[in-house]
Amino acid sequence: METNSRPRGLVGRALLAAVLFAVAVVPAWALGDAAERWTGWALLDWLVTCLLTGAAVGCMAPHGSYRRRDAVLGLVPLYGWYLVAVLSWRLALLPLRDWEPRADELWRARWLTGDLVGHWRTDTVPPPAPRSRPVRSGSAPRAGRPTR
C-alpha cells in the first residue's frame, strides 16, 4: 500500500478489530469447552484456552510492536485476552500505525507528515548492508609491489 493511503475510519477499524479478536479467541474458548466436556476437568478448559490465546498473541505480536516472547504473557488468564484485544486494535490499522515503534524498530520506521501526521509506517525490508571498500593507507603495500 502506498504512503498516501488513508487510515481506516473508527467504525471500520473497530469492526476489523472485533473480527480479529473473535478469530483469535473464540476457537480457544470452543476447544477449551470441548476438552472439558470430553474429560470432565474444568481446569483443562482453562489450560487449553490459555495455551491457544498465548499462541494467538505469539502470532500477532511482531506485527503490533510486541515481541514474540510476550506470548508468555498471553498464557495468563484474562490478561491474554487483554493482549489479544490490544493487538487486534493495532493490527486493524496496518499498514499505518498510530503507536510509537519500539526502540529496536526505529531503524525501519518513518513518521508521516501532511494528511497522515500522527501515523507511522514501517518498512518490512531490512536496510541494505553497508558496502565495505578496502581502505588503504599511503604506507600500505600494494599488490605486486615488494615490501622492504
Secondary structure, DSSP 8 states (H G I E B T S, - for coil): --TT-----HHHHHHHHHHHHHHHHHHHHHHHHHHHHHH--HHHHHHHHHHHHHHHHHHHGGGGT--GGGHHHHTSTTHHHHHHHHHHHHHTTTTSBSS---GGGGGGEEE--GGGTT-EEE-SS------------TTS--TTS---
